[in-house]
Amino acid sequence: MASLPINPTFNPHTPGPGTSKPNSFQKFPQTHFISYQEDGTNEKFLNKSHYFKLLGSLCKEGKLQEAVDFLKEMEYGNLYVGPEFYGELLQGCVYERNQKLGKQIHAKILKRGNFFARNEYIETKLVIFYAKCDVFDVSNHLFCRLRKQNVFSWAAIIGLHCRMNLSKEALLKYIEMLENGILGDNFVLPNVLKACGALNFVEFGKCVHGHVLKLSYEDCVFVASSLIDMYGKCGVLDDARKVFDCMCERNVVAWNSLIVSYMQNGFNEEAIGVFYDMRTEEIEPTHVTLSSFLSASANLCALQEGKQGHAISIVSGLDLNNILGSSLINFYAKVGLVNDAELIFDRLFEKDVVTWNLLMSCYVQSGKIDKALNLSRWMRLKGFRFDSVTLSTILSASAELRDLKLGREGHCFCIRNNFEDDIVVASGIINMYSKCEKIPDARRVFDYTMEKDLVLWNTLLAAYAEVGLSGESLRLFYQMQLYGLQQNTISWNSVILGFLRNGQINEAIDMFTQMKTVGLDPNTVTYTTLISGLSQNGHNSEALTYFKQLLQAGYRPNNASIVAALSASTNMASLHDGRAIHGYILRQKIPLSLPVATSLVDMYTKCGSLNCAKCIFDLIPEKELALYNAMISGYALHGRAIEALALFKRLCKEGVEPDSITFTSVLSSCCHAGLVKEGLDVFYDMLSVYHMKPRVEHYGCMITLLSRCGDLDEAMQLIQSMPFKPDANVFESLLVACRELRETELEERIANCLIKMEPDNSGHYVSLSNAYATTGRWDEVSKLRDLMKKKGLRKRPGCSWIQVGTEFHMFVSGDKWHPHTEEISTILALLDREIQLTRFFFNN
């Protein structure tokens, strides 16, 4: 705050020499007062300026107690002490935010009488002191009592309203100030602009910008920085950039304002670009600079940029405070480096609730739920109270675990501690109940919440959508309009998801189209939801079409959309599309995350390019189970049992614990290669070493392995020892082995059993018919075919397809409808003749 003008006045109430208290000046050198004692009263006023400066310097240095003692010495020494001295002490209390001492000085002023208490300078200083200490009622009361409200008192009271989040009242005060004929200065205008930004009042902010230009404050760095911040908060980034570019002088605050504006509005690449420009200008970054830069890097999952930011903070000598520490934890959490986030957390000397919450959220996002819950217990032991974010994270952890008991305990804690009306907590409770498939409980929490905002409505909407209750989600979607809430993109995304979960493809696409007609642009999440849903429902070609639309719309696909598009390519066995997506990832320098790498490995193995899959697998330095599973499954699919077993042993050696998918893939590879001993060893390890209960698919693999190697008795014994009823797949694998081993009687029994289990499966009837034909029971074959006709069952023909360019060519057994059938038949005949000739020459 700028210094107030002081009009020195003689104080007739100062005690004369005869009434002063005797005092020895032990604390200060005699030179302080010698001129007064030797030269008489004429020197009294000359030395006043010297004493005032000395008092002011003590206050600025934060030596408030020494300043108070000095003032007492002056009073005891019969020296002049006017209101301005007390005003300077109050200013010192403002510097240090020392409310207790400031109140004592206020009491002393009141004791000195109205000459001091009603002094304009003192009154203004008291308003400023209480305003800066955020004592709202007292400051407001004193302001209203002011005989003359100058620009300094207005600046203090407007600033107080801003700090108390009373932004509308702050703007009203500014209007009142203008009506009283007082113009804003370089302290008032930044606070007014801050209020405009908080309220998103861009038009009001532009009016204030006009005042700035009229008053010629556009060259003031603080005012210009406030303008950038206001435009940034209102999302008018072009105007923010114009103000920045027009600044004659830019300090770190101006650079920070622009970086924060870009980052908060989702323009993370631009924020990083401004940061690099700032480095070029050799402006030293602050904690705020690097915090914003790290947040932008986290939003982009830009690993290298974030690590550079961390390195710059170390080189710049910035201490690891809560602002920088929180940003680093958030960055490392977003890029999946949980260990680095833990290291930052451990190195923080003073942790606050925000840092605890960030690490807890990091654990939940990375699936380390047990660690998140242990951290919450440790947080309580360290004396920190849970806030709404903490509770929301704990509820998210219980939702991820599908742990209803833990979730209900969290709900009870919220009720006991009066958090149930908190919107963030209520959203977390609804999400928890929905993930635990307790939709009625989620609805009950929603109904009992008094104040519902858009986030809460969207949470319940997402709950209905996740479980495929498309009718309920659509009903709730339209109810939002009745309650005066305008649906946002998240609302539309949830309804689209609900339709897709329920298999209503046309309705989902119609909703997507309607979204555009109402003026809402689909975002990356909208496209990702649609691509993923179409792929899961078998509409793979359409999924890839919408992925292309996403790119044409100018969006950068996230990991989820890339994984969904790769899944669609895999389902169609379209190596062409899969390679195109991989090429896009390389061209755009998108970091190869574990989910994307896993999907690429899966795509290449299922599209027949095992070498490419192996290259992707080898590129990932820190491999997780999902990636191992994809590669082992690929080896199994290609009949490379030795490689599959070797990779399984490597997985176990590196301390990664296999799951049921791993064992299914390894056992399947043993089946294809007929490795009985190795398969039995793996099955034994599954039971004894990893203590896993085999599922139907594991028993199916073992039965297939045993039966194909001729051990039908062992296979039958294993079926009888299964702890659950075998399904059709188990018997089908046994049926194939019976046919190969010409065990006709057993084949007949199994086929009859399969018909009873799945009476509408034509394949079982065909198998039984083949068994009858093998033994020459043609009457039975005829009866069985008549039965199939009566039931309307037809043998499903085999199907294959190839992709030529962007066009798919499908071939069905016995199909003559392809437009190039004759040419294809001719080529096949020539190939067949070539094969026969080659065989003839080879045999001879």
N, C-alpha and C positions, 0 to 999 in steps of 0.2 A: 504494500500500500504506500502511495506517495506521502511525503511529509505534509502535514497541514501547516498553513501559514500561522506564525505566532506573532502576536502583538504584545511585546513586553509592557507590563503595567506595574506601577509602584503599588505595593500591597500595604495599605495603612494598618492592616491587622497583624503585621509581623511584629512580634514582641520586641520592645526596645532593650537596650543594654541593661537597664536596671532590673528588668523582670526575667532575664535569661537565667537558665540553670548553669551552675559552674560545671565545666567539663574539661578534661585534659585531652588533647588531641594526640593520643598515642597511636592510633591506627594510620594516620596520614602524616607525611612530612610537613614540617613547619612552613615550607615554601608555599603551601596551598593558601595560607591565610595571612602571610606576613605583610603583604601589601595593604590589606585592610586594616591591620593593627597599627601600621606605621603611618599610612598616608591619610587615614580618616575616611569619612563617608563618601567623598567623591570617587574613591576607588571601588566602592561597594558595587556600583552598577557596571563598572568596567570589568570586574572579575566575574560578574554573573555569567557572561558569555563563556568564559573559560570553564567554570564549574558545570554549566549546562552541557558543554561538549564532552567533558569528562564523564558525566553521568550517562550521556547518550552512548559513548563508546563502551562503557561497562554493560549497558543493556544489550547492545548489538553483539557483544562477545558472549552473551548468555550468563554473565556474572550478576544475576539479579539480586542475590543476597548482599553482595558487596555494594551494589547500587543503592539498596535500601539503607544500609549502614552509613553510606556516604551522605545520603539525604538527611539522616538523623544528626550526623556530625555538623552539617550545615545549619540545621535548626538550632542545635544546642550552641553553636558558635555565633548566634545572632546574625547569620547571613541571610540574605534575601532568598526566599523560596516561594516562587510564584506558581500559578496553576500549570504552566508549561512543564515544570519539573515533574509533577505528578503525571502529566500527560505522557512524558517520555518514559516513566516507569510503567505505565499501562501499555505503551508500545512494546517495551521489553517483555511484558507478560504475553503479548500477542505473538512475538517471535517464538517464545518457548511454549506457548499454549498452557501457561501456568495459571489455571483458573483459581486455585486456592489463594495465591499471593495477590492476584488481580482483585479478588473480592475484598481482601484486607485493605488494599490501597483504596478501593471504592469506599469502604467504611471510614477510612481516614479522611478522605475528601469530604464526606458528609459531615464529619465532626468539625472540619474547618469552616463550615458555614456556607451560606448561599453564594458568597463571592467566589468560592471554588466550585461548589456543586452546580451552580447555574451558569458557569463560564461556558461559552459556546465551544471553545476548543476542548475542554474536559468532557462536555456532554457528547460531542462527536467521538472522542476517543473511547468513551465508555460503550457507546453503541458498537464501535468497531471491535473492541475487546470481547464483548459478549457474543457478537456475531461470529467472530473467528473461532471462539470456543464452542460454537454451536449451542449456546444457551438461548433457545428460540424465544421463549416467553418474555424473558427479561430484556433481551435485545429489542424485540418488537415494541415492548412497553416504553422503553427509553426513547426509541425512535419516534414514537407517536407524541412523546412529550417535548421533543426538540422544538425550540422556538424558531430555529432556522435550519432547515434540512438542506445541507449542501451536497455536492456531488460525492464527497467521501462517505457520508452516512448512507446515501442512496446505494453506492457501490457495495458497502458492507451488507446492507439489508437484502439487496437483490442476490448477492453471492450466497448469503445464508439460506435463502429460499431454494436456490439451486442445489446446495449441498444437502438440504433436507428433502430433496426430490419433490418439491412443491413448484414444479416448473411453470404451471399456468399462473400461479400467484406471482412468481418472479416476473413474468411478462406483463401482468397487470400493474405491478409496481413500476416497471419501466415506463408503461404508458402514463401512469400517474406522474412520474418524474418529468416526462416531456410536457405534460399539461401544466405543470408548475413552472415551466420555463427553464428547466435545467437540462442541458445537453449531456449526453453520455461521453465518457472519456475512455482511455485505453484500459481501464479497470472494469467499468460498467459493461462495455460492449462485449467482451469475451464471455461474461456470465450470461448475458441475454442470448447470445448465439448458442451457448451451451444448452439453455432452456429450449430454444427452437429445435435443436438437434434431438433432445430427449423426447419431445412431443411430436417429432416428424413434421413440424410446421414449416415447410420449405418456403411458402409464400411470405410468411411473417419474416423468415430469415432473410429473404431477398430484400424486404423493406429495410431491415437493419443493415444489410449490405449497402443499400442506398445511403443510409445515415453515415456509414463508415466513409464512403466516397466524399460526401458533402463536408464532413469534418476533417478530411485529409488524413485519416488514420490508416489508409491502405498500405502505407510503407512501414507501419508498426508490425514487427514480427509476431507479437502475441495476438494482435487482432486478426492478422492474416491467417495465422495458424488456426485460430478459432473458426474462421470462415471455412477453411478446408475441412475441419472436423464436422462442422454443422452440415455442409453439403454432403460429406461422406455418410453421416448418419441418416440423412434423408435420401440417400441413394442417387444423388445427382452428381455423379463422378466427373462428368465433363466440366461442370462449373468448378468443382474442387480442383481439377487439374489446371484450369485457366487461372484461378487465383494463385496457385503455386507457381505457375510459369511467369506470372506478372510480378512476382516478388523480387525486389532489388537485392535483398539480403535474406538468406535462408539459414536459420539455425537448425539444430537437431530436432527441436520441437516441431518445426514445419515439416521436415522430412518424416518424422514419426506420424504426424497427422495424416499425411498422404498414404503412407504404407498401411496404417491401421484402416483407413477408409477403403482401400482396395481389398484388404484381407477380409474385413467384416462383410463386404458385399459379394464375396465369393470370387473376386478377381485375383486369385492367388498368384498366378504367373506374373501379372502386372505388379503386384506387391513385391515379389522377388526381384523383378526388373528395377523397380525404384530403389530397392536396397542396394543393388549393385551400382546404380548411378551414384548413390550416396557415398559408397566406398570410393568410387572414382574421384569424387569431389573432396576426398580425404576428411570427411566429417566423422568424428569418432562416435560409434554407436553407444546407446545407453541400454539399460535393462529393458525399457519399453520397446526400443528398436528391435532388439534380438528376440524378445518375446513374440512380437508380431510376425517377424520373419520365420521363426520356428513354427508358429501356428499355420502360416501359409504353406510351409514345407510339409507339415503334418497333413493338411487337407489334401495335398497333392500326392501324399506318400512319396515325396521326393527325398530319398534317403541321402544322397550325396550332398544336396543343398543343406539339409538339416544338420548333417555332421559338420559341414563347413561353418554353419552358424555357431555350433557348439565350440568349434576350434577358435573362432573369432572372439567369443566371449572369454575364453581362457587367455588368449594372446593379449586382449584389451585389458586384462586384469580386473574384470568385473566379478564382484563377489557373488557367490551362489546364494542369492536371497530367494524368498518365496516366489517372487514374480518369475525370475529366470528359471528357477528349479521346477516350478509347475509347468512352464512351457516345455522344458526339456522332457519331463516325464510324459506329458501329453504327446510330444513328437515321437518318442521312442515307443510309446504304446500303440500309436496309429500305424507305425511301420512294422510292428510285430516284434520289436527287440525288447522283450520283457526284462531280460537280465540287465540291460543297460538302464532301463527305467528304474529297476530296483537299486542299481548303483547310485544313481542320482538321488533317489529318496534317502538312502543311507547316509549320503554325504551332506544332506541338509542339516544345519545345526539347529535351526528353529523351524519346526514343522507346524503348519496350521491345518485346519480342517480341510482346506482345498487340496493340499498335497496328499493327505490321507485318502481323500475321495478319488483323486485321479489315479493313484496306484491301485486302489480297490476296483475301480472301473476298468483299468488295464487288465487286471486278472480275469474279470468277468468276460471281457471281450475276447481274450485269448483262450477261454475255456478252462482256466485254472480256478475253478469255483472254490475248492477247498482252501486255497491260499487267500482268496478274497474274504472268506468267512473268518479265517484265522486272523487276518489283518484287522477286521472289524473288532474282534475280541481284544487284540493288542491295543487298538485305538482307545477302547474303553478303559483298559488298565492304565493307559498313560494319562487319563483324566480328561480326554476330549469328549464332548457331547455330540451325539449324532444330530445332524441337521437333515433337512428334507432330501438333499442329494445323497447322503449316506444311506438313508433308509430306502430311497429309490434304487440304489445300487444293490443293497442286500435283497430287496424284493426281486430285482432282475436275476440275481444269482439263484434264488429259489425257483424262479421261473425257468431258467436254463436247466436246472437239475430236475425239473418237474417234481420238486419236493413240496407237496402240499402242506405237510406238517410244519416245515420251516417257514413257509409263506404265511401260514395262519399265525404262527408265533410273531412274525414281523408285523402282521396286521394288528394283533393284540397290543404290541409295543406302541404302535402308532396311536391307537385309541387311548391307551393309558397316558401318553405324553402329549395329547391334544394335537396330533398331526393329521387326523383323518380328514379335516377340511382343507388341508393343503393340496393344491391342484396337482403338484408334481408327485406327491406321495399317493394321492388317489389314483392317478394314472398308472403308477407302479403296481398298486394293488389290483387294479382291473387287469393289467397285463399278466400279472402272476396267476390270477384265477383262470384267465383264458388259456394260458399255456398249460395249466394243469387240468384243462377241459372241464372247468366248473363255470360255464357261461352264465347260469342263473345267479351264482354268487357275484360274478363280475357285474351283471346288470343291477343287482341289489346295491352294490357299492356306488354305482353310477347314479342310481335314483336317490340315494341318501345324501349325496354330495350337494351342498346348498348352491354354491356358485360354480357353474359349469362353463368352462371356456372351450375354445375350438380344439385345443389339444386333448381335452378329456373326451369330447365327442369322437374325435378321430381314433382315440385309443379303443373305445368300445366298438367303433366301426371296424377297426383292424381285427379285433377279437372275433367278431362274427365272420369276417372274411376268411381268416386263417382256417376255421373249421368248415368252410364251405357253406355257411348259412347265407346264401346270396339274397334270399328273400328278405331276411331280417336286416341285412346290411343295407339293402336298397330302401327299405322302409325307414330306417334310421337316417339315411342320407337325405330323404325328403323331409323328415321331421326337423332337421337342422334349419331348413328355411322357415318353418313355422315359428321357430324360436328366435328368428331374426339373425341367424348366423349364416354368413356366406361361406359355402364350401370352398376349400382351397385344393391345391393339386394333390395333397396327401389324402383328402377325402375321396377324390375321384380314383386315385390309385387303389384304395382299399376296396371300393366297389368292383373295380376291374379284377382285382385279385380274387374276390369272393366268387365271381362268375367262373373264373378259370379253375379255381379249386373244385367247383361243382361240375366242371366239364362243359359249361355253357360258353362255347367258343364264340358263336355269333353275337351273343349278348355282350361279351367282353369287348369285341371289336366295335360294336355299335356304341358302347360307352366311350371308347377311345375316340371315336369320330365326333360324338356329341361334345366331348371335352373341348375340342378345337373350335366348335361352333359357338360356344359361350365365351370365347376369348381367352381361354386358359391354354397355355402352351405345355404340351407334355414334357416332363423333364427326364433326366437319365433314369430315375427310379421307375417312371411310368413305362418307358421302353423296356427296361430290364424285367419288370413284372410281366409284361406281355410276351416278351421273347421266351422267358423261362416257362411261363404257363403253356404257351403253344408247343414248346419242345416236349414238356412233360405229358401233354395230351396227344402226342404223335403227329402234330402239325409242324413238322420240322422245316419244310420248305418255306412256309409262311413266317416261321420264327426268324429264318435267315433274311427274309425280305424286310422285316421290321428292324433287324440289326443294321441293314444297309440304310434304312430310313433314319435311324439314330445318327449314323455318321453323316448323312446328307444334311441333317438339321444342325450340324455343327457341334454336337455334343461329344465329349471325350468319354468313351465307355469305361465303366468301372470294372472291377474284377468280376462282380456277379454277372454283368451283361456279357462279358467275354466268355465266362464259363458256360453260360446258357447257350450262347451261339456255338461254341465248340461242342456242346452236348448234342445240339441239333445236327451238326455235321457228322458226329459219331453215329447217331441213330440212322442216318442215311448212308453211312459208310462213304461219305463224300470227301475224299482226300483233297480234291480241288478246293472246296470251300474251307476246309480245315487249314490248308496251307496258306490260303489268302488271309485268314484271320491271324495266323502266326506271322505272316509278312507284315501285317498292319502293326502288330505289337512291336516288331523289330524297328520298323520305320519311325514310329512315334516314340520310340525309346521308353515304352511303358515298362516299369520294373516287373521282373518275372517273379510274381508272388507264388507261394506254395499252391494255392488253389488253381491258379492259371497253369502252372507247370504240371500239376497232377492231371488237369483236363487235357493238356497237350499230349502228355504221355499216353493217356487213355485213348485219345483220338487217333494218334499215329499207330498204336498197336492194333486197334480194331479196324483201321483202314489198311492194314497190311504193311506198314512201314516201320518195322521193328527197330531198324538202325537209327532212324530219326528219333524215335522214342527214347532209345538209350542215350543219345546225345543230349536231349533235354534233361534226362535224369541225372547225367553226370555234371550238368551245369550248376545244379543246386548244391551249395556247400553244406547247408544244414537241412538234412532231410527229415521229414516226419512220416508217421505211419501211413497216411493216405497215399503219399508218393510211392513208398515201398509197395503198397498193395497194388497200385496201378501197374507198376513195372512187373511184379510177380504174376499178376493176372495176365499181362501181355505175353510173358514167356509161356504161361500155361496154354493160352489160346493158340500159340504158334507151335506147340508141341516141344518146347525147349525145356524139358523137365530138369535137366542137369543145371542149367542157368538159374531156373526158378528156385531149386533147392539151395544153390550156392548163395543166392541173394537172401533167402530166408535165414541161412546161418549167419550171414553178415549182419542182418537186421538184429538178430538175437545178441550177437557179439557186441554191437554198439549200444546195447542197453535199451533198445526200443521194444516195448512189449507188444507182441502181436495180438490181433483181435480175431474174431470169428471169420471175418472176410479174408484175412491172411491165410488162415488154415484151410478155408475152402479152396482158395487159389492153388496152394501148394498141393493139397490132396488131389485136386483136379488134374494138375500137371502130372502127378504120379500115375493117375488113371490112364491118361493118354499114352504115357510111355510104358505102362505095364510094370512100374517099379513097385513091386509088392512090399519088399522089405523096407524100403525107404518110406513108403506110405504108412506102413504099420508103425514105424519109428516116430513119425510125425504125429500120428494119432495118439500114440502112447505119451509123447511129450505134452500134447494138448491136455491130457487127463492128469498126468502125474506132476509135471513141472509147472504148468501155468494154471492148473486147477480150474479149467474151463469145462462147462457142461456142453457136450456136443449137441448140435442142432440137427434137424432133419437133413439139411444139405450135407453135413459132415458124414452122417451115416450113409447117405446116398452115394457119396464118393467112395466110401470104403466098400460098400456092397458092389458097386460097379467094378472096383479094382479087383475084388476077390472073385466075382463071377466071371469076369473076362479072362482071368487066369485059370479058369476051370474049377475053382474051389466053390462050387455051388452050395455044398453042405455048410461050409463056413459062412457063406453069405446068408443062407437061410437061418442059421443059428444067430447071426448078428441081428437079423430082422426080428427074431423072436425075443432077443434080449433088449431091444430098444425100449426106453422108458415111456414112450408115447406111441400112439397108433401111426403106422407108416402111411405116407401119402402115395398118390399115384406115381410120382416121379421115381420113388424107390423101386416099385414093382416094374416100372417101364425099363429101368436099367437092367433089372434081372431078366426081363423078357427078351431083351436084345441078346444077352449072353446065352440064354436057352436056345434061341434060334441059331446062333453061331455054333453052339456045341451040339445041335440037333437033339436037344432034350425035349422032344415033342410033347410028351405027357405033361411035364412041368410047365411047358409053354402054354398049353391049353388051360391048365388050372389057373395060371397067373392071368391070362387074357380074360377068362370068365370073371375073376376077381376084380379086374380093372373095369369091366363093363358094369358091374354092380356099383363100383365107386363113382364112375363117371359115365352114366348111360348115354349122354349126348355127344361123347367124343368118338368120332368116326374112326380114328386111328386104332382104337382098341378092337373094334369089329374087324378091321382089316387084318390085324395081328392074329386074331382067332381064326379068321378065314384061311390065312396062310398056314396055320398049324393044322387045320383040317385037310388042306390040300396036300400037305407033306405026307400025311398018312393015307391019302387016297379016299378020304371021306367026302366025296363030291356032293352027296345029298345034303350034308350039313353045310357045305359051302353055299349051295343054292338057297337053302332056308335062311342062312345068315344074310345073304344079299337081298332076299325078299324083305327081311325084317328091316334092313337099312332103308330100303325104298319106302316101306310103310311109315317109318319114322321120319322120312325126309332127310336122311343123313347122306352126305356125299363125301368121298375122300377129298381132303384138301390137297390140291396140287402143289408141287414144289414151285418156288418162285425165286428168280434172281434178277439182278439189274446191273447195268453199267452206266457210267456218266460220260458223255461225250460233249466236251465244252460245258455249257450250262444246262444241257438237256439230258434227262434220264430216260433210258430204254429198259423197259421191264419185259421179262420173258417168263411165261408160265408154261408148265409141262403140257404139251399137246396144243399149245396156242398157235393159231395160224393168222392172227389178226394184225401182226406187225406189218407196216407198209413195205418193208424190205425183206419179207420172209423168203422169197425165192433166191435172192442174192445170198442171204445168210445160209440157206440150205445148201446152196452150191459150194460156198466156201467151206462149210462143215464137211461136205462130202469129199472135197479135195484134201482137207486136213486128215480125214479118216484114212483115205487112200495112202497119203504120205506116211502115216503112222504104220499102216500095214506093211508097206514096202520096207520101211526102216527096220521093223521087227523081223521081216523075212531075211534081209541081208545080215542082220545081227546074229540070227540063229544059224545062218549058214557060214 
